[in-house]
Amino acid sequence: MKNLVRLFLLLCLLPTCLFAQTAVFKFEKTTTFFPEQKAINQDNIEWGYLTVPENWDKPEGKKIKMAVAVLKSTSKKADANPVIYIEGGPGAGGIKGIWGWLKHPLRSNSTIILADVRGTGFSFPKFCPDLGKKFLEILAKNQNATQDEQQKTIAAAACKQDLLNRDIDINAYNSKSIAKDLNALKKALGYTKWNAYGVSYGTYTAQIYANDFPEDIQSLILDSSVSDISNYYNQNTTNYVNSLEKVFNACKNDPNCNKQYPYLENVYYETLEKLEKNPITVKVDQKIIPAGAFTYNAEDFKISIQQALYQKKLIELLPLLITEFNRGNKNTLSALVAAFSGALGLDYGQYYCVSCKETVPNNSISAFNANAAKYKKLQGGLSFYKSDFSVCDKWNQGSTIPLKSSNDLSNLSAVTAPVLVLAGAFDPITPASNGKVTVNRFKNGFLVNAPVFGHAPGFSKIGAKIIEDFVSNPNKKPDVSGFQSVDKVNFITDVKLSGGVSNFANSLNGFTLLFFAPFLIAFVILLVSIFGFIYSFIKKEIGTKPNIGIRILILITALLGLFTVIGFILAINNTAQDNFYILAFGIRNQFDYLFIVQWFFIVFTLFSILYFAFKIKSISNAGVISTILFSFILVGVYFQYWGFLF
């Protein structure tokens, strides 16, 4: 009888226990995070927030929300073979890059889950969203690295104080907590297992997740992996210089590159010395930097080149980029600021919550400096990273939790799920050597080297196909022939330099009718005048010699203008398809004739105006002719505005 009573009480308590467990987290659907993007909102995407405890050790305490986008598989299989993407940084959210996933090969057989991990993107609470902009404004000033570091530390400290004032537990934002969030998300979405795909610092988070919740992992993809957190800063300078030297050697062994840039390594270090003595100030869009100017010093040059090493298409342009810095080409350097600002697009509040607790304490400023001292010509390590030591000293003041406590990864050797590790040969932050260390941690690991790629080679077409094949059949050895077939960098040496190209391309990309309306009207007048005058010549309705003369001049000028405008649009489109970053410098040499045609247009415009002024009394329909001539002037003004006439 007593046993029956106990069983009855146990059954009564069971629903309560289950409710208490499930109440810790819940997933709620919401509306789109991109209300104005029609292409995204017509796709089969489920939007939502996962509510979880801010501190998993206090499950009944304060709750936070993690933003989630579930991109349903394009196959008819419901939620087949799901993939959870873990972005890097730390401080980067996964949802902002949704455009790259809409037509990703993985979607053909997998549902892709994008999440803004706690403290990033669309998740709540939001962490100092303008801190990256403040950092860019600090870097834009004409001041030394020490001043940058001091101001950066002050700005970060203000961010920390803001978080504390909002009662945010900054100690709860770390990779361990993110791993628990991901485990909760998997359960909330109803999955038994899924494929975890981490990139850059996200590979470290993914390894912690696999270590703590191995039962969640169907397969693991680690692209540009962090293999040893204690070398993340300590070997930063070596990693950068090794990647640089690969570029110098590759250029030296490429006949075209070596001919165009015969002393590239010398030019790089010469540029450092130049910028140390004479920084270069360029004008920039005030939407990017309110002051409207950016000053490049030696440290800005170093980090610009380091960031360029991340992407294959920028690696192809590095000899040109280094040379343009050396020449002090302000048009090119101005166009680069927008790309440079992208490196500061992280949620830096979350960046410091993670970095100052689990990364920086496991490294040291003395080791960083000792590593940098090996490379005397570099004149110190990259202050962009070195400043994190100063910021974290301030950030960690008053902390009650122990520092320098590495996350436990000892359970990874027991992970039986297949693991794919990708490594780029030119990667300056998570070098290819990391891949060898990482893959050896696992029983069932595959290493894929990408010989001519930098950071995150999995985002290339070749890499995406390898990852798709791996997720579909994770126990099969990956076919790496796509990467191996391209074993040399295709350095770009045939560029016609023009600052106008970049400005014109930016205007087209950010098309606004208000800005382009006069130009479009002028363009229509060009078209009408061409067809109108051709028709009048055919009908022989041309009258006196002055009428014939002005009409011939206008017809030639209109054709030149039409050819120039359409030619530049097609050239920009062709160049962008080949390598979008070329547009920061100009266009391919094969289109250089357009600049000659453009000057013929300007000359004929001036000649037409002078002819009209001298013959105005003998020309019929002078009002119409003057309108056409004004449209030519307007097109020329736009050319001048974009910078084609410099």
SVG drawing of the C-alpha trace seen along z (x, -y; Angstrom):
<svg xmlns="http://www.w3.org/2000/svg" viewBox="-2 -87 66 89">
<polyline fill="none" stroke="black" stroke-width="0.4" points="0.0,0.0 2.8,-2.4 4.5,-1.7 1.3,-2.6 1.0,-5.9 4.6,-6.7 4.0,-5.9 0.9,-8.1 2.8,-11.0 5.7,-10.6 3.2,-10.7 1.7,-13.8 5.0,-15.5 6.3,-14.5 4.2,-17.0 5.4,-19.8 9.1,-18.8 8.6,-18.7 6.9,-22.0 9.8,-23.5 12.3,-22.2 10.5,-23.4 9.7,-26.8 13.4,-27.6 13.4,-28.4 10.8,-28.8 10.7,-29.7 8.2,-32.2 7.6,-33.1 7.8,-36.8 7.6,-38.9 10.5,-39.4 13.6,-41.2 13.9,-42.8 10.4,-44.3 11.6,-46.3 13.3,-43.5 10.8,-41.9 13.2,-39.2 13.8,-37.9 10.2,-38.1 9.0,-36.1 11.3,-33.3 10.3,-30.3 11.8,-31.7 10.6,-31.4 11.5,-34.2 11.5,-33.9 13.0,-34.6 14.4,-32.0 13.9,-33.1 16.6,-31.7 18.0,-32.5 20.7,-35.3 22.6,-33.2 22.1,-29.5 23.1,-28.9 20.0,-30.9 17.4,-29.4 14.5,-31.2 16.2,-34.5 16.3,-37.2 15.6,-36.2 17.1,-37.3 16.0,-36.8 18.1,-35.3 17.0,-36.2 16.6,-33.2 15.9,-32.8 15.1,-29.4 15.6,-29.1 13.6,-26.1 15.1,-23.6 14.1,-24.0 13.5,-20.3 10.2,-18.8 11.6,-17.1 10.5,-18.9 13.5,-20.2 15.8,-17.7 19.3,-17.4 19.3,-20.9 22.5,-23.0 23.0,-25.5 25.4,-28.3 27.7,-29.8 29.2,-33.2 32.6,-34.4 33.9,-37.7 33.3,-37.3 30.5,-39.8 29.1,-39.0 25.5,-37.9 24.5,-35.3 21.3,-36.9 22.8,-40.0 24.5,-37.9 21.3,-36.2 21.7,-37.2 24.5,-34.8 22.4,-31.9 19.2,-32.4 20.7,-30.4 23.4,-28.5 23.9,-24.9 23.2,-23.6 19.5,-24.6 18.9,-22.0 18.8,-19.3 19.1,-21.1 17.2,-23.7 19.7,-26.4 19.3,-28.0 20.9,-31.5 21.1,-32.8 22.3,-36.1 24.0,-34.7 23.4,-36.6 24.5,-40.2 24.6,-40.5 22.4,-41.6 18.7,-41.4 18.9,-39.7 18.0,-41.4 19.4,-43.1 21.4,-45.1 25.0,-45.8 26.5,-49.3 25.5,-49.1 27.4,-52.3 30.7,-51.4 32.2,-50.2 31.4,-53.6 33.2,-55.3 36.2,-53.1 36.2,-54.1 36.1,-57.8 39.0,-57.3 41.1,-55.5 40.2,-58.3 42.0,-60.9 45.5,-62.0 47.0,-60.6 49.4,-57.9 48.6,-54.4 48.9,-55.3 46.2,-58.0 44.0,-55.6 44.4,-53.0 43.5,-55.5 40.4,-56.7 39.4,-53.2 39.7,-52.1 37.6,-55.1 34.9,-54.3 34.8,-50.6 34.7,-51.5 31.7,-53.7 30.0,-50.8 30.7,-48.5 29.2,-51.0 26.1,-51.3 25.7,-47.6 26.0,-47.5 23.6,-50.5 21.1,-48.4 21.6,-45.5 23.2,-43.3 25.3,-40.4 28.3,-40.8 29.9,-37.6 27.0,-35.6 28.0,-36.4 30.5,-33.7 31.0,-30.7 29.8,-28.3 26.5,-30.1 26.1,-30.3 26.6,-26.5 23.7,-26.1 21.6,-28.5 22.3,-26.4 21.3,-23.2 18.1,-24.9 17.4,-26.1 17.8,-22.6 15.3,-21.3 12.9,-24.1 12.9,-23.6 12.3,-19.9 15.5,-18.5 17.3,-15.4 20.6,-16.2 21.9,-18.8 25.0,-19.8 27.0,-22.6 28.8,-24.9 31.3,-27.4 33.4,-30.0 36.4,-31.9 35.9,-32.5 32.6,-30.6 34.8,-27.5 35.9,-27.9 32.3,-28.3 31.4,-25.3 34.1,-23.2 32.9,-24.1 29.3,-23.2 30.5,-19.8 32.5,-19.2 29.6,-20.0 26.7,-18.5 28.3,-15.8 24.9,-14.2 23.6,-17.2 26.1,-16.9 25.4,-15.0 28.4,-16.5 30.7,-19.4 32.1,-22.0 35.0,-24.2 36.0,-26.8 39.2,-28.8 39.5,-27.2 40.8,-28.5 43.0,-25.6 44.7,-27.1 43.0,-30.1 46.3,-30.9 48.0,-31.7 45.2,-33.9 47.0,-37.1 50.5,-35.8 51.1,-34.7 49.2,-37.5 52.2,-39.2 53.7,-36.0 50.5,-34.9 50.2,-38.3 53.9,-38.4 53.7,-34.7 50.7,-35.6 52.3,-38.7 55.5,-36.8 53.3,-34.3 52.0,-37.2 55.5,-38.6 56.8,-35.2 53.8,-34.5 54.1,-37.8 57.8,-37.3 57.1,-33.9 54.4,-35.3 56.1,-36.8 53.3,-39.4 53.1,-40.4 56.9,-40.6 57.1,-42.7 54.5,-45.2 55.5,-45.1 59.2,-44.0 60.1,-45.1 56.8,-44.5 58.2,-43.6 60.5,-46.7 57.5,-48.9 55.5,-47.6 58.1,-48.5 58.9,-51.7 55.2,-52.6 55.3,-52.0 58.1,-54.5 56.4,-57.1 53.1,-56.9 54.9,-57.0 56.4,-60.4 53.5,-61.7 50.0,-60.3 47.6,-60.7 44.2,-62.4 41.4,-61.6 37.8,-62.8 35.1,-60.3 31.3,-60.3 30.0,-61.9 27.5,-59.1 30.6,-56.9 32.6,-59.4 30.8,-62.6 34.1,-64.6 34.2,-63.7 37.9,-62.7 40.0,-59.7 43.8,-59.9 45.8,-56.8 48.9,-56.3 51.3,-53.3 49.0,-51.3 46.0,-51.9 48.0,-50.7 49.0,-47.5 45.5,-46.6 44.1,-47.5 46.5,-45.0 45.8,-42.4 42.1,-42.7 42.7,-42.4 44.4,-39.0 41.0,-37.7 39.5,-37.5 40.8,-35.8 39.7,-38.6 41.5,-41.2 44.6,-39.0 44.7,-39.2 44.8,-43.0 47.2,-43.3 50.3,-44.3 48.2,-47.1 46.8,-48.1 50.3,-48.3 51.5,-50.3 48.6,-52.8 49.3,-53.3 52.9,-54.0 51.9,-56.5 49.4,-58.1 46.5,-57.9 43.8,-59.6 41.0,-58.6 41.7,-54.9 42.3,-55.3 39.1,-57.2 37.2,-54.4 38.8,-51.9 37.4,-53.5 34.0,-52.0 35.5,-48.6 37.7,-49.3 34.7,-50.3 33.3,-46.8 36.0,-45.4 34.4,-47.3 30.9,-46.0 30.9,-43.8 28.8,-44.2 31.8,-45.3 30.1,-45.1 29.7,-41.4 33.1,-41.2 34.7,-42.4 32.4,-40.3 33.8,-37.2 37.4,-38.3 38.2,-39.8 37.1,-36.7 38.1,-33.7 40.7,-35.0 42.9,-37.9 43.5,-36.4 45.0,-33.3 47.4,-35.5 49.8,-38.2 51.0,-41.6 54.6,-40.6 54.2,-37.5 52.5,-39.7 55.4,-42.2 58.0,-39.5 56.4,-38.0 56.2,-41.4 59.9,-42.2 61.0,-39.4 59.9,-41.5 61.8,-44.8 60.9,-46.2 57.2,-46.0 57.8,-48.5 55.7,-46.6 52.7,-44.4 49.2,-45.4 48.0,-48.0 44.4,-47.1 44.8,-43.9 47.3,-45.0 44.9,-47.6 42.6,-44.7 45.0,-44.1 44.5,-47.7 40.8,-47.6 40.4,-44.3 42.5,-45.5 39.9,-48.2 37.0,-45.9 38.0,-43.2 38.4,-45.7 36.1,-44.7 35.4,-41.3 34.5,-38.6 35.0,-35.6 38.4,-34.0 40.3,-34.9 42.6,-32.8 40.4,-29.7 40.4,-28.0 37.2,-26.3 37.5,-22.5 37.8,-20.8 39.0,-17.5 35.8,-15.7 36.3,-16.4 38.4,-13.3 35.3,-11.3 33.2,-13.0 32.4,-10.3 30.5,-12.6 32.4,-13.4 34.3,-16.7 35.2,-18.8 38.0,-21.4 38.8,-24.0 41.9,-26.2 43.0,-29.0 46.7,-29.2 46.8,-33.1 44.7,-33.4 46.3,-36.0 44.3,-35.4 43.6,-31.7 46.5,-30.3 46.4,-27.1 48.6,-25.4 45.6,-25.7 43.7,-23.2 46.2,-20.4 46.0,-20.9 42.2,-21.1 41.5,-18.1 43.8,-15.9 41.4,-16.5 38.8,-14.3 38.5,-10.6 36.7,-11.1 38.1,-14.3 38.8,-15.6 41.2,-18.5 40.6,-20.6 43.3,-23.1 42.5,-26.0 45.9,-27.0 44.9,-30.4 42.3,-31.5 42.4,-33.5 39.9,-33.5 36.7,-31.4 37.3,-29.5 34.0,-27.7 32.2,-30.8 33.6,-30.4 31.7,-28.4 34.2,-25.6 34.0,-25.5 30.2,-25.7 30.0,-22.7 32.4,-20.7 30.4,-21.5 27.2,-20.6 28.6,-17.2 30.0,-16.7 26.6,-17.4 24.8,-15.1 27.3,-12.3 29.6,-13.1 31.4,-9.8 32.7,-10.1 36.1,-11.6 35.6,-15.1 36.5,-15.8 39.0,-18.6 40.0,-18.8 38.2,-22.1 40.6,-23.8 43.7,-21.9 43.1,-22.7 43.7,-26.4 47.2,-26.5 48.4,-29.9 47.1,-33.4 45.8,-35.2 47.3,-38.6 45.5,-41.4 47.9,-43.7 45.8,-45.2 43.8,-47.9 43.1,-51.4 43.2,-53.6 40.3,-56.0 38.7,-57.3 35.6,-58.2 34.8,-54.5 34.4,-53.8 32.2,-56.9 30.1,-56.0 29.7,-52.4 28.7,-53.5 26.1,-55.8 24.7,-53.0 24.7,-50.6 22.9,-53.1 20.6,-54.3 18.3,-57.2 15.9,-58.7 16.2,-62.2 20.0,-62.3 19.8,-60.6 16.7,-62.5 18.6,-65.3 21.1,-62.8 18.3,-60.5 16.5,-63.5 19.7,-64.6 20.2,-61.0 16.7,-60.8 17.3,-64.1 20.5,-62.6 18.5,-59.7 15.7,-61.8 18.2,-64.2 20.0,-61.3 16.8,-59.8 15.3,-63.2 18.3,-64.5 18.8,-61.2 15.2,-61.4 15.6,-65.0 18.6,-64.0 16.7,-61.2 13.8,-63.5 16.2,-66.3 14.5,-68.7 17.7,-70.4 17.6,-73.9 20.7,-76.2 24.4,-75.3 24.4,-76.6 21.5,-74.2 23.3,-71.4 26.5,-72.2 25.0,-72.3 22.9,-69.2 26.0,-67.2 27.9,-68.4 25.0,-67.6 24.5,-64.2 28.2,-63.3 28.3,-64.6 25.1,-62.8 26.5,-59.5 29.7,-60.0 27.9,-60.7 25.5,-57.8 28.5,-55.5 30.4,-56.7 27.6,-56.3 26.5,-52.9 30.1,-51.8 31.0,-52.7 27.9,-50.9 28.8,-47.7 32.5,-48.0 31.6,-48.3 29.2,-45.3 31.8,-43.2 34.6,-44.2 32.3,-43.5 31.5,-40.0 35.3,-39.3 36.4,-40.9 34.2,-43.5 37.1,-45.0 38.8,-46.2 36.2,-49.0 37.9,-50.6 40.9,-51.3 39.3,-51.6 38.4,-49.1 40.2,-46.6 42.6,-48.0 40.5,-46.6 38.0,-49.4 40.5,-52.3 39.3,-53.6 36.1,-54.8 38.2,-57.6 39.3,-58.8 35.7,-58.7 34.7,-60.6 37.1,-63.4 36.0,-63.5 32.5,-64.0 33.7,-66.9 35.6,-68.5 32.7,-68.2 30.3,-69.6 32.5,-72.7 32.9,-73.0 29.1,-72.7 28.4,-75.4 30.9,-77.8 29.5,-77.0 26.0,-77.6 27.0,-80.9 28.6,-82.3 25.8,-81.0 22.8,-81.5 21.1,-84.1 21.2,-81.7 20.0,-78.6 16.3,-77.6 14.7,-76.2 17.4,-77.8 15.4,-77.0 15.4,-73.2 19.1,-73.3 20.0,-75.1 18.1,-72.6 20.1,-69.7 23.4,-71.6 22.4,-72.1 21.8,-68.3 25.4,-67.8 26.7,-70.2 24.7,-68.3 26.2,-65.0 29.6,-66.6 28.9,-68.0 28.0,-64.5 31.3,-63.2 33.1,-65.9 31.2,-65.1 32.1,-61.4 35.7,-62.3 36.1,-61.0 37.6,-64.3 40.5,-64.3"/>
</svg>
